[in-house]
Amino acid sequence: MFLVVSLFIRYGENSQNALLRFCRFWYLCAGIPILFAELSYLIHIVRPVDYDPFLIKLDLFIFGVHPTVWLERFVHPLLTDILQVFYVLYLPLPLPLGFLLYCGKKEEEFYTFTTAISMLFFLSLLGYLAVPAIGPRYTLVSYQHIPLYGMWCADELMALLNQVEGLNRDCFPSGHAAMAVMVWIESYLRGRKLFPLYLVMGTGVFIGTVYLRYHYVVDLPAGIILGVFCSVASRRLVPWWESTIRRQSNPRLLGPMPAVKSQY
């Protein structure tokens, strides 16, 4: 896989072959989720401890209740279906904006956007290593009195996620919240026509994280901070990388260096 990615990066950028060029810019869509999923299984090997008791106590200290238990009063099969669909759309969430930038020939903005996505995934993984937690759907099951089930698709989607993810320690920070916040910012700045869509989808993802018992509420602020950081930092990192590292190593790769203007 590393060899394939290296070849895409080396030969795809200035290639006249549309397919090769497309693969060079979009290999992250396949590579990062695969790498992320594989590395997630190593978390408990590297850090054989769970911080769920700490996160549970923190939620109780702030709210005085278990938020997932309190939310049982709103449980409805239709709502569960809707929020579960939003929740599983977390991975393809950046794709519409990415295609808008790519097809619009906005390469410097596309670079920055994909850099933010990459940072988000890898920093999330570091967070999971620092604070491993399996989430309230496992730890608070004895406190929950109303089961979650859907009308049409939620049960199947939950079963699919459980089968694909297994027992991962991927709660803190909430990668779903981080991605929602990041696409809110990026779509507002780069693709305003997509912002209403992202506002709806991101809100659904946010609510679903706790309603569906995948996350503690305290996971969400950490995810918000991560999403904002990745969006802002990518605007600083990409110009530095282009001017200091990439352009100096091979000035012919890009031709004129793109001017990535900060929105902050």
Residue pairs with C-beta under 8 A, 6 or more apart in sequence:
1 31
1 34
4 27
5 27
5 31
8 20
8 23
8 24
8 27
9 24
11 20
11 24
12 20
12 21
12 23
12 24
12 25
13 21
13 24
13 25
13 253
13 254
14 253
15 21
15 24
25 102
25 110
25 114
26 98
26 102
28 114
28 117
28 118
29 95
32 117
32 118
32 121
33 91
36 121
36 124
36 125
37 164
37 165
39 125
40 125
40 128
40 165
40 168
40 169
40 170
41 166
41 168
43 128
43 129
43 132
43 168
43 169
43 170
44 132
44 169
46 129
47 129
47 130
47 132
47 169
49 132
50 132
50 133
50 134
50 169
51 131
51 132
51 133
51 172
52 133
52 134
52 135
52 138
52 139
52 171
55 131
55 133
55 171
55 172
55 216
55 218
55 219
56 66
56 136
56 139
56 140
56 216
58 216
58 218
59 66
59 67
59 216
59 217
59 218
60 66
62 217
62 218
63 70
63 217
66 136
66 140
66 143
67 210
67 216
67 217
68 136
68 137
68 140
68 143
68 144
68 210
68 211
68 213
69 140
69 143
69 144
69 145
71 210
71 211
72 144
72 145
72 146
74 211
75 146
75 148
75 211
77 149
77 150
77 151
77 154
78 150
78 151
79 211
80 148
80 149
80 150
80 151
80 154
80 211
80 212
81 150
81 151
81 152
81 153
81 154
82 204
83 204
83 207
83 208
83 211
83 212
84 150
84 153
84 154
84 157
84 158
84 208
84 212
85 153
85 154
85 157
85 204
86 201
86 204
86 205
86 207
86 208
87 157
87 176
87 204
87 205
87 208
87 209
87 212
87 214
88 157
88 160
88 161
89 201
89 205
90 175
90 176
90 179
90 205
93 179
93 180
93 183
93 198
93 201
93 202
93 205
94 113
94 117
94 179
94 182
94 183
94 186
96 191
96 194
96 197
97 113
97 183
97 186
97 187
97 190
97 191
97 194
97 198
98 110
98 113
98 114
100 190
100 191
100 193
100 194
101 109
101 110
101 113
101 190
101 191
102 110
106 190
107 258
108 238
108 258
108 259
108 260
109 190
109 260
111 238
111 242
111 258
111 260
112 234
112 235
112 238
112 260
113 186
113 190
113 234
115 234
115 237
115 238
116 182
116 186
116 230
116 231
116 233
116 234
117 182
117 230
119 230
119 233
119 234
119 237
120 175
120 178
120 179
120 182
120 226
120 227
120 230
121 175
123 226
123 229
123 230
124 170
124 173
124 175
124 178
124 226
127 172
127 173
127 222
127 226
128 168
128 169
128 170
128 171
128 172
131 171
131 172
132 169
133 169
133 171
133 172
133 216
133 219
134 167
134 168
134 169
134 171
135 171
135 213
135 214
135 215
135 216
136 213
136 214
136 215
136 216
137 212
137 213
137 214
138 167
140 213
144 213
148 154
148 158
148 212
148 213
149 155
150 157
158 212
171 214
171 215
171 216
171 219
172 216
172 218
172 219
172 222
173 219
173 222
173 223
173 225
173 226
174 209
174 215
174 219
174 220
174 222
174 223
175 223
175 226
176 205
176 206
176 208
176 209
176 214
176 215
176 223
177 205
177 206
177 209
177 215
177 219
177 220
177 222
177 223
177 224
177 227
178 223
178 224
178 226
178 227
178 230
179 205
179 227
180 198
180 201
180 202
180 203
180 205
180 206
180 223
180 227
181 202
181 223
181 224
181 227
181 228
181 231
182 227
182 228
182 230
182 231
183 198
183 202
184 195
184 198
184 199
184 202
185 227
185 228
185 231
186 231
187 194
187 195
187 197
187 198
188 195
189 263
206 220
208 214
209 215
209 219
209 220
210 216
210 217
210 220
232 264
235 260
235 262
235 263
235 264
236 262
238 260
239 259
239 260
242 254
242 257
242 258
242 260
243 257
246 253
246 254
247 253
247 254
247 257
